């Protein structure tokens, strides 16, 4: 290979390295720039979402406590009168405008009554044994759980039902995480005054 050919090859190699380096730098800068732009949207949305879910959990927990203190409910549940329990929960839900449903679990971990559909009872709550035991011993539990026969994932708050010093069951107040719920939450984010438009909520 002649000297001129070697010089041309070296020159072309240097240019190729410079072009590839520049292209790599551009891709990296676009990547970090797009990540920074995304974080400006996602971070406020995530904070707002956490606040909204926290408010739902606090309200659910408060409603569960109110129902547990309701004399007509406690009397019906301690008598294991399912029809009276259903009526007391319906009256309570109408009074407080309950957005979700209520599931009553007995001290064996089986559903005594649920206002969710389909109306079934006597089945064991799947995969929530640890949560139920926690409520029995610590007086409350909240988080995402499924306590319905339909397997509905919900923001769930549970408190124990007591009869004197004995825990006789559990009240679970549930806000289903449905398409309608996510659409409403998305609209809440958009109307929050934080200019959070174009945010899609993903659940897994």
C-alpha positions in Angstrom: 0.0 0.0 0.0 1.4 3.3 -1.1 2.0 6.3 1.3 -0.8 8.3 -0.3 -3.3 5.4 0.1 -2.3 5.0 3.7 -2.8 8.7 4.4 -6.2 8.6 2.7 -7.2 5.5 4.8 -6.0 7.2 8.0 -7.8 10.4 7.1 -11.1 8.6 6.4 -10.7 6.6 9.6 -10.3 9.8 11.6 -13.4 11.3 9.9 -15.4 8.1 10.6 -14.4 8.1 14.2 -15.3 11.8 14.6 -18.7 11.2 12.9 -19.5 8.2 15.0 -18.5 10.0 18.2 -20.6 13.0 17.3 -23.6 10.8 16.5 -23.2 8.9 19.7 -23.0 12.1 21.6 -26.1 13.4 19.9 -28.0 10.2 20.8 -26.8 10.4 24.4 -27.8 14.0 24.7 -31.3 13.4 23.2 -31.7 10.4 25.5 -30.8 12.4 28.6 -32.8 15.4 27.4 -35.9 13.3 26.8 -35.5 11.6 30.2 -35.2 15.0 31.8 -38.3 16.3 30.0 -40.2 13.1 30.9 -39.2 13.5 34.6 -40.6 17.0 34.6 -44.0 15.5 33.7 -43.8 12.3 35.6 -42.5 13.5 39.0 -45.3 16.0 39.7 -47.9 13.4 38.4 -46.4 10.7 40.7 -46.5 13.0 43.7 -50.1 14.1 43.0 -51.1 10.4 42.4 -49.6 9.4 45.7 -51.5 12.2 47.5 -54.8 11.2 45.8 -54.4 7.5 46.7 -53.4 8.4 50.3 -56.6 10.5 50.6 -58.7 7.5 49.3 -57.0 5.2 51.8 -57.6 7.6 54.7 -61.3 8.0 53.7 -61.7 4.2 53.3 -60.1 3.6 56.7 -62.4 6.2 58.3 -65.5 4.6 56.7 -64.5 1.2 57.8 -64.1 2.5 61.4 -67.5 4.2 61.2 -69.2 1.0 60.0 -67.5 -1.0 62.7 -68.9 1.4 65.3 -72.4 1.3 63.7 -74.7 -0.5 66.3 -77.1 -2.0 63.7 -74.2 -3.5 61.7 -72.4 -4.9 64.8 -75.6 -6.4 66.1 -76.5 -8.0 62.8 -72.9 -9.4 62.3 -72.5 -10.7 65.8 -75.9 -12.5 65.3 -74.6 -13.8 61.9 -77.7 -12.4 60.3 -76.6 -12.0 56.7 -79.7 -10.3 55.5 -79.6 -7.7 58.3 -75.8 -7.2 57.6 -76.6 -6.5 53.9 -79.3 -4.0 54.9 -77.1 -2.2 57.4 -74.3 -1.9 54.8 -76.7 -0.6 52.1 -78.0 2.0 54.5 -74.5 3.0 55.5 -73.3 3.1 51.8 -76.3 5.3 50.8 -75.6 7.7 53.8 -71.9 8.2 53.1 -72.1 7.9 49.3 -69.6 5.0 49.3 -67.8 4.9 45.9 -66.7 1.2 46.1 -67.9 -1.8 47.9 -67.7 -3.4 51.4 -66.6 -7.0 52.1 -67.2 -8.6 55.5 -64.8 -11.5 56.4 -65.4 -13.8 59.3 -62.8 -14.8 61.9 -62.0 -18.0 59.7 -60.9 -15.8 56.8 -64.1 -16.5 54.7 -66.3 -13.9 53.2 -69.5 -13.6 55.2 -71.0 -10.9 52.9 -69.8 -8.6 50.1 -71.7 -5.8 48.4 -69.6 -6.4 45.3 -71.1 -8.4 42.4 -71.7 -11.3 42.0 -73.3 -11.7 45.4 -71.5 -14.7 46.8 -70.4 -15.7 50.3 -68.7 -18.5 52.2 -65.5 -18.5 50.0 -62.0 -18.0 51.3 -60.2 -14.8 50.4 -57.4 -15.8 48.1 -53.8 -14.7 48.6 -54.7 -12.3 51.4 -54.0 -14.5 54.4 -51.1 -12.5 55.7 -53.1 -9.2 55.5 -56.0 -10.8 57.3 -53.8 -12.0 60.1 -52.2 -8.6 60.3 -55.6 -6.9 60.8 -56.5 -9.4 63.5 -53.4 -8.4 65.5 -52.7 -4.8 64.5 -56.2 -3.3 64.1 -55.8 -2.1 60.5 -54.3 -2.8 57.1 -54.4 -0.9 53.9 -53.0 -1.3 50.4 -53.9 -2.9 47.0 -55.7 -6.2 47.5 -58.4 -8.4 46.1 -61.1 -9.6 48.5 -63.9 -10.2 46.0 -64.8 -13.4 44.2 -64.5 -11.5 40.9 -60.8 -10.9 41.8 -61.2 -7.1 41.6 -58.0 -5.3 42.5 -58.9 -2.5 44.8 -57.4 0.1 47.2 -58.5 -1.8 50.3 -58.7 -0.7 53.9 -59.4 -3.3 56.6 -60.3 -3.0 60.3 -61.4 -5.7 62.7 -64.9 -6.2 64.0 -64.9 -6.7 67.8 -67.3 -8.1 70.3 -65.9 -7.0 73.6 -62.3 -8.1 73.7 -62.7 -10.6 70.9 -62.1 -10.1 67.2 -65.1 -11.6 65.3 -64.3 -10.6 61.8 -63.0 -7.9 59.4 -64.5 -5.0 57.5 -62.8 -4.3 54.1 -63.8 -1.0 52.4 -62.7 -1.3 48.8 -62.2 1.3 46.0 -61.8 -0.8 42.7 -58.9 0.1 40.5 -60.9 0.0 37.3 -60.6 1.6 33.9 -63.1 4.2 35.1 -61.1 4.9 38.2 -57.9 5.4 36.2 -59.6 7.6 33.7 -61.0 9.7 36.6 -57.6 9.9 38.2 -56.0 10.9 34.9 -58.6 13.7 34.6 -57.9 14.8 38.2 -54.2 15.1 37.3 -55.0 17.1 34.2 -57.2 19.5 36.2 -54.9 19.8 39.1 -53.4 23.1 37.9 -50.0 21.5 37.5 -50.2 21.4 33.7 -50.1 17.6 33.7 -51.5 16.9 30.2 -50.8 13.8 28.1 -50.1 11.6 31.2 -51.2 8.0 30.8 -51.5 5.8 34.0 -50.2 2.3 33.7 -51.1 -0.4 36.3 -49.3 -3.7 36.8 
